[in-house]
C-alpha cells in the first residue's frame, strides 16, 4: 500500500509542481550490495507513464546495470546518493548489448553504440540528470575493441601502437570477421556512464562522476544540451559532444589524465555527416591529475604517461572524429592544468570554422599549448577530401611551463592550408632546453597520421611551428623559456600571408628568432629582436 500511495500522490501533484518518484518506494535497497536495476527502472517507467516527473535517489548507494531513460523524466541524486555501476561477472547481470550500427567502421567502437551504458536514451526529449550526488562507474570498462576500417595506416598515434587499450580490428577486405569477433568481447560490458543519441532538451547539472568508463558522457546528435556545474574525475574521456547543436557547457571541472576532458566531435556514427555547431564552453577547468585524486582533493601527480605513451591528456579538443565539421563555437574563461593544450583538428573531411577562444590560462602544459591540424586520415565513406580550418581567433592566452619538446603548431597539408587565423595577446613560458640538433630537424608531413603534436617529434622551434598556412596574423605575443633553448622561436614553412606584429622573444645568443622556408608575403613589425621587414617572394630566410 505504501508504494501505491506514493505513486498516486506523485501523479496527483498540483499543476506546476514536479512529480517525484522515490526509487526506494519502488523497492530499491540502496545498500551498495543489492542489485537495484529493475527497481530503479520501474521508477523511471512509472514517471514516464505519468506524463513525466523526477526519479529521486535519496542518500544511499544504488548498484545497477543499464538504465533506460525516458522522455520527460529526470534523475536526481540527492546529497549522499551514489549510483554505482555494477560489474559483470560479479553482480549477477550485464549491461545492455551494443546495438548494431552499419557505420561502425568509421569511428571507434565507443562512438558507434549507446545502449551499452549505465544510463542511455535514444530519441528522447526533455530529460535531465541532476545532483548533487555521485555517479560512480566502478563496473564500467574503459576499453574498446577498436574500429573496423579499410586501412589501419596512420589511424592511431605511433606512440600508441603497443598500448594495451589500442588493439585494432583491421579489415582490409571489408569482410568484418575479425571485427565481429572482437566486438563480441564487449557483449555485457558497459563502457559509458551516460549515452544519448538524437535527443532534444537535455540538462545535466550539479552531479559528480568518478571513473565513467570510455566516456563519462557520449552525446551524439543531441540538440539543446546544457552541462552545468558537473565535476568529473575519470580514467578516459570526459564529455564527448558529437554531431550536436546548441550546446552550453559551463562551470564544469573535468579531470582526465588518460584521455580528453571536453572534446567536440563530428563522427559518422549516425550514418550521415552532421556538424557540431553553436557551442559555448565557459568557466570550465580541465586537468590531468592522477585518476581519482581530483574529487578527493589530493591532486596526485605520479602518473606521467597516458595510454598513447605521450604525457597526460586532459584538455579541450575538437576531433579526432571530424566528418561533419565544427562551426560557430566559443571557448572562454577556462583553466588548463597539468594537461595538453587546446587542439583543433579536422582529419576526416569536415570544415572547422568560426571559432573564438579567449581568456584562457594554462599551467604545466604536457604538449603544444596550441595545436591546429588539417589531416587526410579521411575515415568515412568513399569520396571524402581533406577539410578546412578557417576563421579562428585565439585571444588573451597565458601559458606557463609548456613541454619543451613542442612549440605551438599550426599545420595544414600540401594543397590544404590552415586559413585566416589570428593569435593575439598571448604570453607563453615554455620549459626550454632545446638543442641545436633539434633546431635542424626536418619534420615529416604525416598527412594520414593520427593528429597529436607528437606525430612530428620534437619541433625545431620552441615558440611556434607553422606549415601550410595562409592568412595568419600574430599580434602582441611574447614567448620565453624557463631555461636556455638553442632552437629559434618561430619556424614558418610553405606559407603565405603571414604577419607578426609586436612579437617578443629572447633567443639564445647566436640563434635566429625566425626561420622561414619557402615562404612569401611575410610581414614583420615591432619585433623585439629583429628589424621590420616585408618579404614578398617565396624563399628561405633566417633573421
Helices and strands as residue ranges (DSSP letters): H 2-11, E 20-22, G 23-26, E 31-35, H 37-49, E 53-57, E 60-64, E 67-68, E 73-77, E 81-85, G 104-106, H 109-112, E 119-122, E 125-130, E 134-136, E 148-149, G 158-160, E 169-170, H 177-184, E 192-197, E 200-205, E 208-210, E 215-220, E 223-228, E 231-233, E 237-242, E 245-250, E 253-255, E 260-266, E 276-282, E 285-287, E 314-322, E 326-339, E 342-346, E 351-365, E 370-374, E 388-402, E 408-411, E 418-430, H 436-439, G 453-456, E 461-467, E 469-481, E 488-493, E 496-505, E 514-525, E 533-535, E 539-542
